[in-house]
């Protein structure tokens, strides 16, 4: 007799996968220097290879998001896991720069599709609890991101190569792929054993076009683009900020950890109090903006550390709220909608760090970070405006 799995089992599997995604992302960022040295390539070339991760994250979610609405979540999740593990295998086994580039592209593609589709699954099987489960899933991703550098350091010290980390992740992600093949994601049991059927198919020819005709969806796209751009811009430039503004890049490393720790705490609290999501959003946007402005104006590395913690705490709830609103407003095209959100976020994560570099060149790093506070308020206004437009599809 085939065993049935409740939504608690699926929730747990989603959270573990999010943790592994965070573990990979931070671990990968930590071994970039080792990869550059092994291949003896210029930093500019490595930068292009890193960009392939984001290019994959831009293109794949739109295609697979629509596929998940038409063919089901499970097939998309399993394919995405295979794409991700395939990319990890290529990068870890072959010692060729072009194959490495292909591997990084595949990893980025699989990563974004898994993150987006699992967010959709969590929304599907937890009706009325979207804000809570999305916040918790992102909390687990942040925990993985905090532990990633430590895990990378441990594995490299034990096995002598960054390739060992990628190989270990291959086994972990493949195991999770096997786990998800056991689930019926189109009809799961709730906590009391009742069958919940999830409507995921549509007769529309191109879901994306139907969504892009909606003003509130476009506002959510803008908010996701800006938010991820700000989040990644801060993450990529924190060490440089502390080096240039406070002449102490070491404290930049500490503050980056504090930034992600703030994310964990904020998403946990938002998950505990899901009905206060918009309140958390407004307060968080104000807190993060004030913190970024303060860090840009003061000359104390210790206070800067506190400001970056508060920035992470304030920003923490924005991504989950955007995805939750998207999932709740566009139930009919949920997979496609969240997939487009992932692509918009990847675009923001690609463009904004570059723009910060331009601002730094012409006006200094303090001016660059001051501009981020403005973008946070624009993000808040876009989300609040989209939530007031009461039409759903």
N, C-alpha and C positions, 0 to 999 in steps of 0.2 A: 504493500500500500504506500503510495507516494505521500510523503510528509508535506503538510502545508505550513506556510510561514506567515506569522502575523506582521503587522506593520512595525512592531517593535524590533523584530529581527532586521527588517529592511532599514529602518532608521539607524540601527547600530552599525550595519554594514556601510551605510552612507557616511556616517561620522568617521569610521575608521579609514575609509578611502580618502576623505577630506584631510585627515591627519597625515596620511602618506603623501598626498599632493603637496602639502605645506613642507613636509620633511624633504621631499625632492627639490622643491623650488629653492629653499634656503641652502640646502646642501650643494646644489648646482652653482648658485651664486658664489658659494664659498670656494669652489674648486676651479673657477674660471682662470685664475692666475696659473694654477698647475697645468691646465690644459694648454694655455698660451705658451708656457715654457716647453712643454713636451713636444709641441709641433713647431716650435721656433718661428712663430708667426708674429707679425706686428700687431699691436693692440687695436689698430684700426680694422684689420682683417677679422680679429676675434670679435670686434664690435658688430661687424656685419653678420657673423655667424650667430651671435646672441640675438640679433634682430630677427633671424629666421624663426626663432621660438615664437615671437610675437606675430610674425606674418602668418604662421600656422594657426595661431590663436585667433586671428582676424578672419581667415577664410573658412575654416572648418565648421565652426558652430552654426553659421547660417545654413549650410547645406545639411548638416546632421540634425539641426533643430527641426527643420521641416520634415526630414525623414522620420524623426521620432513621433511626429504628429500623425504620419501616414502609416508607418509600419510598426510602431510600438517602441516603448522605451528600451526594452531588454536588448533587442538586436543592435540598437545604437550604442548602448553602454558596452556590450561585449566587443563590438567592432572598435570602439574608442580605446578600450583596454589593450586590444591587440595592436593597434597603431602605436600606442604609447610604449608598450613593451618592445615592439619591433624597433622603434627609434632608439630606445635604451640599449638594445642588443647591438645595433649597428655602431653606435657610438663607443660601446665598451669593447667590442671584439676586433673591429677593423681599425688599422692604423693608417688611415687615409683621410686627408683633410676634407675632401669632397663628400666622402661617406659620412664623416662627422657632421658636416653641414646638413646632409639629408636627414640624419638621425635627429638632429636638433629640431628641424622643421616638423618631423613626425611627432616628436615628443610634445612640442607646442600645440599641435593639432589635437592630439589625444587628450592632453591636459585640459584644454579649454572645453572640449566636448563633454568630458567626464564631469567637470565642475558644473557646467550648465545643466546637463541632463539630470544629474543627481539632485540639483536644486529643484528641477521640475518634478522629479519623482517624489521628493519630500513634500512638495506642495500638493501633488496628486493624492497622496495617501494620508495626509494630515489636514483635511479640510477644516477651516476655522482656526488652525494653529500654524499657519504659514510663517508668520513673523517669528514665532518661537523657534521652530525647527530650522529655519534658514539662519537665524542668529547663532544657534548652537552649532550648526555645521561649519559656519565660518569661524567660530571660536576654536573648533578642533583644527581647522586649517592653520590658524595662527599659532596654536600650540606646536604643531609640526614645524612651522617656520622658525619658532624660537629654538627648538631642539635640533633643527637641521644642521647648523654649523657644527654643533658638538658631535652629532652622529657622523658627519663627514670627517671630522678630525680623528675620531676614534677609529673608523674603518681604515682611513689612510695610514694611521700609525700601526695598525695591526697587519695590514696587507700590502702597504707600500705604494698604493696607486689609487687615483680617483676612479679608475675603471672598476675597482672592487665595489665601490659604492653603487655605481650604475647596475652592476651585475646583481647585487643584493636587492635592489629595487625591482629588477626584472621579476625575480621570484615572488616578491611581495605583491606586485600589481597583478601578476598572472594568477596568484592564489585568489585575489579579490575578484578577478574575472570569473573564475570557477564558482565562487560564492554566488555571484549575481545570476549565473545560469540556473541556479536552483530556485530563483524567485519567480512568482507570477506577478509581474508589475502592472498588469492590466486588470487585476482583480485580487485584492488582498483581504485578509481577515483583520477586522478591527480588534480592539482590546476585548470585546465581548463575544468574539467569534462570528460576528455578522459579516457577510460578504459585501465588499465595497467595489462597485464596478466603475471604472474610470473611462470617461469618454475622451478618446484621443484622436479620432479620425474625422476627416472632413472631406466634403466633395469639392471644395474650392481648388482651383488649378494651382495658383501660386499664393500661399499664405502670406508671404512677406509683403506682397503688393497690397493686400487687404490691410495689413497692419500699418504700413507706411502712409496710408491715407488718413490715419487717425492722429489728430493734433496731440492728444495726451500721450500717445506712444512716442511721438517724436520728441516731446519734452522729456520723457523718461530716457530716451536714447542720449539726449544732450546731457542729462544729469549723470548717466553712467560714464559717458566719455570724460566729463570733467572730474568726476569723483576718482575714478581709477587713475587718471592723469595726475591728480594731486597726491593721491596715496603713494603711487610709484615714484613720482617726482621727489617726494620727501624721502622715501626709502633709499633711492639711488644717490641722493645728494647730501644726506645727513653728515657723513664723515667729512666731505668737502666743506660743508657749512661750518662745522666746528673748527676745521683747520684754518679756514679763511677768516671767519668772524671772531673766533676765540683763540686762534693759534694753538689748538689742542685737538688734533684729529682722534687721539685715543678716546677722549670723552665722546666723540662722535660715535664710536663703536658701542660704548655703554648706552648712549642715548638712543641708538637704533634698537637695541634690545628693550629699552624702556618703552619706546614707541609701540613695539609689537605687544609688549606686556599690557599696555593700556588698551590695545585692541581686544585682547583676550578678556579682560575684566569688563569692558564695555559691552561686548557681545554676550557675555554671560548674563549680565544684569538685564539687558534688553530681552534676552530669552526668558528670563524669570518673570518679567513684567511686559508681556507682549501687547497688552491693550494700551500701553503708554508709548507705542512706537513713534508716533508723530511728535509727541512731547520730547522723547529722547532725541529725535532727529533735530528738532529746533534748538534744544539746549546744547546738543553735541556740536552742531555747526557753529553756534556762538562761541562755545568753549574752545574749539579747535582754532577758530579764526583769531580770537584774542590771544591764544597761546603762541601762535605763529608770529603775530605782530610783536608780542613781548619778546620772543626769542630774537627777533630781528633788530630790536632796539637796544637790548641790554648788552652788557659786556662781561657777564659772569657765566662761566661754563657750568657751574652747579645749578644756577637758576635755569640755564638753557636745558639742562638735563630734565628738570621738572617740567619745563614747557613742552618738551617733546613727548614726555609721558602723557601729559594732559591733551596734547594734540591727538595722539593715538586713541586715547579714551573718547575724545569727542567725535572723531571720524568713524569710530568702530561700527556704529549702527547704520550708517548711510547706505552702504552696499546691500545689506540684508533688507532694508526698507524698500529700496528700488526694486529688487528682485521680487519681494513679497507683493508689492503693488502690481507689478507686471503680471505675476502669476494669477492674482485675484481678478484683475480687470480683463484679462484676455484668456479665459479658460479654454475657449474653443481652439485657440492656436497657441497654447501655453508653451509647447516645446519650441516652436518657431520663434516666439516672442523672447523667451529667455536666451535662445541661441543668438539672436541679434544683439541682445544686451551684452552677452559675452564678447561678441565681436567689437561692439562699440567701446567696451572697457579696454580691450586689447589695443584698439587704436589710440585711446587716450594714454595708455601706458607706454606706447611707442613714441607719441608726439611730445608729451609734456616734459619728460626728462631732457629731450633735445632743446625745447624752448627755454627751459631753466638754464641750460648751458649758454644759450644765446644771451639771455638776460644777465647772466653772470659775467659774460665777456664785456658787455657794454655798460652795465650799471652796477655790477658787483653782486655777490651771493645774497646779501641782505635784501637788496631790492627785488631779486628773483623770488625770494621767499615771501616778501610782503605781497607780491602779486597773487600768490596762492590763496591768501586770506580772502581776496575779492572773489576768486573762483569758487571758494567754498560757499559763499553767500549766494552766488548765482545758481549753484547746484541745489541749495535749499529751496530757493524760489521756484526752480523748475519742477522739483518733486512735489512741492505743495500745490502748485498750479495744476499739475497733471492729476493729482488726487481729487481735486475739486470738479474735474470734468467727468460727469457721472454717466458716461456711456461705456458699455462693455460689449465685447464680442467673443 
